[in-house]
Each structure stands twice: as structure tokens, then as C-alpha cells.
Amino acid sequence: MPAPLLIKNGRIIDPANSFDDVRDLLIVDGRIADPATNIPSDVQEVDASGCWVIPGLIDMHVHLREPGEEYKEDILSGTKAAAAGGFTAVACMPNTKPVNDSRAVTSLILSQATHADARVYPVAAISKNSQGSALTEFGELRATGAVAVSDDGLPVRDSQLMRRALEYADDHDLLVISHSEEPSLSNGVMNEGIVSTRLGLKGIPNAAESIMVYRDIALAECLGKRIHIAHVSTAMSTDLIRSAKARGVRVTAETAPHYFTLTDEAVVGYNTNAKMNPPLRTEQDRQAIRQGLADGTFDAIATDHAPHSILEKEVEFDRAMNGIIGLETSLPLSLALVREGVLDENKLVELLSVNPARILGVEGGTLSAGARADVTIVNPDLQYTYTEEQVVSKSKNSPFLDVGATGRSSLQGRAVYTIMGGRITHRLA
Amino acid sequence: MATGYFFSHRHILDIEHLSADDIDYIITTAESFKEISARPIKKVPTLRGNTIINLFFEPSTRTRLSFEIAAKRMSADTFNISASTSSATKGETLIDTARNISAMNPDIIILRHSFSGAPHMLSQYVDAAVINAGDGTHEHPSQGLLDMMTVREHKKKLHSLKIAIIGDILHSRVAHSDILGFLRMGSEVFVYGPGTLIPPGLEELGVTVCSSMKEAVQDADVVMTLRIQKERQNDPLLPSFREYASKYGVTAEVASWARPDALIMHPGPINRGVELMPDVADGTQSVILDQVTNGVAVRMALLYLVSGNS
């Protein structure tokens, strides 16, 4: 067991207990101690003056690339990046090589995660090899440790298969996470609009996403089952989810920091670090996503952390793979929403910790006495420039590198300590 | 042209980043070179000792030949690499190919590539000047410039003209360069074509997207037709060439709606009887072969300017 920790003078923000005040927080035996507990003599003190002390951040959508593409990322490097970004837990998507569609792969991921710097919750595939034809063994996968199922990266084309997945997942208390895109419309390389016209790149219209978002909502609504919509990027999808929630449909949704921070203008210059799927959209969509975060349409901010090496990114734009790393920049980009008045601090903690824990059905998201001591200490004011040398992830594919140096305002706010089960997994040097 | 103007572009990657002064200057330079091609001995020593590489990853007859003739008339040493003979077929990446070519110290690389943005990327990895000879569905700046040169030659100006561009605007890099160029020079651009081939956002650029051929061509000073392809990557863009010809083909009747002195243009190769009827293509208003002639002059000017001789 790590030594007891006393986090002093921090502003504790714990929405699960409606608590927001300056107070010390004691951690003993890897758990949050009752405030009345005597301070042990061997306690290690952490000064959190001017900082926020919040429940450990949980990213419910990352790609850790292990097994199969360890040159991009592995479970140890990915969780180190998570800890550096203030995350104490991540849910990893199944599009590894081989696909996580079996007990064997789920077990491998969990065993590799034993000594990792963040908790790893495997998401297993909905269909065998994510090929969209036959369901995987949800019961066994659940029993092995999978918390959700998704064919992320590949939309489930077949509506009947999606329907069966929702029905069968419910039997096993598994969350179904949908990558909602209509494949016949989404074979472009960036958002369809004036920027794609100017650059001569093939566009993906907003309808590619909203058509599938509505299909998934319709299935969940008709069947009374729950569904989680991943990485929402458009105004139209946000409206569909908002109205579904108002009707009582059991739908939850996440969006990613790049969708509320950047627009398709970031692609200008054929920047492959602005290529992702779904693509960066227009300013109107970006504003709608921010509105959806403010009004509760979105339950979670998830990064879709997608490491790629220069082999996949230093190539012609059409040939570049989709995705960016996000674990190390999610917190500062999300904190900008607080500074800009889109969210308050409590809402931010809900989006980054409380709600992901609740949606995934995992421990965390609270600083209640007795809870596992997954804690993030955030200095919300610290300004810095994120440089390639600082990147903890094995891959450097971020559009947020050197911001501040390139004229945009620098990143502001970052995790100064990340604590998982009472163990310090990250301390800002 | 503004006083104190100087040509400052290291590479020619697109029309989008050229100013009206740049375009003016390039065309004026091209006009001064045009006469060389009419001499009995068509050669000047201007680029002697320069190494120019034609790096073509897509089939091309006229553009490649035009660049090669331009380079040779300026006494440069030219080398042609096409996709079939290059290492691309052995799996080498464009960046590696570029770095290897760069290690042999060429002065200018002319790149034709099927991916939009490839010349932009190449320019970041080589010391040589890069000229875009057509990239994907992005731009074809030397074609845009030769089109503008041809129009200026006949109309004595590039502003206040009505330019009608008909056909596949979505996939045509020529159309993209022409649209940006003619708008930049102060003309009005009207486009017409099937809805499947009109890209989004053109209005934001200042283009008038027409709902009929008549609206586009009526009183036009220039009617530019574009090569049509029936399908691309299994995308059902058009039901048939037959229907295209009848609805969107430029016939003598259509051409008669334009001004009597209107120019008929086409970047070639022409699908005769589809987007352009033979009688119009070969008629008195057609300047299609002038475009080809001017292409050599424009490319001579571009080679001269990027080699640092402005």
C-alpha cells in the first residue's frame, strides 16, 4: 500500500456529494478517509493551494493499440499519457489486432494493465472481428471484464444486428457504444463544405452521422434499451439526442475536445493531424456542440485518443489515417469551456469523471469517504505550450502541439498530480 | 501593377495564394516568352544548367509535354519520371521519393499527383522549387494561368468579364483554379452542371451557381467546358453520357446565347459530342488550341520565375 497522503488546502469539487469548498483530503490505504480520521504520522503532504481536487478523470473512449500496433501505443504508454493528462481510468476500444472480440484478448488487455498507471476498462467488439455479421459472446466478455461493446471505427451497418446487440447487451448489463455513421456517405476524408471544396478533398456530409444517430435512437426507443452515442460532431446529431432525451429515450452521448475546439479550417494546409473520423465540422457545429455540453445533451467528454505514428500521418492527406491523441490535452481544452462560461466547474467534473463512471457502471467519480482514492489535482491557471518533447504518448499526432507558439492562445490548466488508488501516477515536474 | 512589386513565390502550388499582381506579372512574363516559340530556333539560354524534374504520378500527355517543351526552350536539363517507372510501384512513399530526388540537387520539381495537397507536402521536404502540375481535385495552377492568358489575349482585360464554367465543377482542378483566378482578377464566374457535380460552398467564394444553362451562358464573355467522367470510384454521378450531352452539353445553340464575340474554351482532352459538340469545338469562337500554345509560354514563365529570375 502506498503511504498515506494528505492533500492540503485544495478546493475540493465533488459533485456526487454536492461539495465544493476548500478543505484537506486524507487518503489512507488507497481510499478516501473520513474527515474525522486522525492524520497518520507517516503521512506525505501534498500542497494543493490554488488547485482543484477532483475525482480522477475517466476517459470512456481511447485506443491503446495493444495488442497488435504497439509501435503506436501500448497499454503502459497509453496509461502513462492518461495519468499525465489527469486520467485515472480509461475505456479502450476493441479495434486492436486482433480485434478484442474474445475472452483471450480481453484477458490479455487486463493482464497488461495490471501495473499500468490508469485503470483500463476493455470495450469488446459487438460483432466477431467487428465485421458486422455475428454477435460476440457478450456474457463471457462481460464475465472476463469488458464493460461495454462497440465496433468503434466501423459503424454497425446492419440495423438488425444493432437491434440484437441492444437486446442481448441488456441481458448482460453491457453498455452498447455506437460509432454512428452511415458508411455509404462517409467515404470522404474531411467535412463536406467550403473548406473541402477549396482543398479539393472529398467531403463527408453531416447527414452521414445524423442518419445513423437517428437509427440508433429509434432502435433504443422502440426497444426501451439503452445506447451510448460516441464522438458526436454535428449540430444535427446534437438536436436529435437532445429531443430523444426529452422523450425519455435511454440514450447517453459523448463528444470530444476537438469537436468543441476546432473546425474544418484546421485542415487547411493539408494538416493530417486535423484528420479524424467523424471529421472536424464547421463553426456552427462547434457552437452547437458547446451548447449541448452546456445544456446536458452530452453526458461525457471523451477524447477518442487515437495514436498514429508518422508512418500513418506524414503522408498525403488522402492516405493518412484518422485520429489524434487526446489524453494529454483533454483537461486544458475542457477547462477553456469553464473560462469561457460554457460550463461551471461542477459540470466539468461531471462530464470528465462522474458521468463516465455512471455510464460505464464502474467505480469512481466521487470523493466520498471510503471510495477508492482516484484523485486528480488540477492547477486551472497554469499556462503552457504543449511541445513534441513533452508528449508522453508514444505517438505525437496532435493538432494542439505548439499552440501558443503559433499565435493561438496557449493551453491553460493541467493536472499537477494524478493519484490512482492512493498511488501517485503523475506529478508535474 | 503596384509599384515596388516583386514576385516572391518560391513554389507554385495553387492559384489561391497568388495575388492579382502575381497573376498579372506571370501572364506578362509569359507574353514576353511567347515569341520564342515562333522563332526558327526555339531556344534561349535562360535556364542553362538548371535541372528540372517532371515527376508525374498520373498519366498526362499535354501537361507533361508542355512543361518539357517549356524547359527545353529555356535550355534546362529535363528528366521525366512517371508512376510506372518510379519507385512508387515498389512501395516507396512520396516523401522518400522526394528526399532521394532532392539529394540529386534538382532546381525545380514539377509534380502531377492524384492526391490533393501532394505538391504542398512535397514542398516541405525538398530544397527545389515545386510547381503543381495538377493535384487530385484541388488545383491545376498552370492551366488556370494559361486560361487567363488566353482570355486576356483576346479580351485585352481580365476584369468585368462574365465567365461561364459548365460541367463537372466538383472534380475539376482546372475549374477550381479558373474560378479562383478569374474571381481574383475581378471577373464574375457563373457555373452550371448537374447537382451531383457542383461542390458545396461555391457561393461563399463569390461564384454564382446557376439553375439553368441559359442563366450561366447568357451574355457570357467566355464559355469554359470541362471534361466529364461518368463515374468515379463507384459513385453514381450520372446516369449516362447520352443524357449529359442533351442536358449539359454545349451545342451551337447554347453557344449562341453568349456574346457574339464569346470565347469557347476547354482544357482538354475533349469528349467530343458529350460536353462539347464538334462544330463548337472547331468553330470560329474556339480558342482551344490557343490555350495549348499559351500553355508553353505560361510554363516557361513559371520556370523562369521560380528559378529566381524575377
Interface residues (C-beta under 8 A of the other chain):
Chain A: N187 E192 G193 I194 V195 S196 T197 R198 L199 G200 L201 K202 G203 G269 Y270 E314 V315 E316 F317 D318 R319
Chain B: E16 T93 L94 I95 H113 F115 S116 G117 A118 H120 M121 D135 G136 T137 H138 E139 R173 H176 P199 P200 G201 L202 E204 L205 Q233
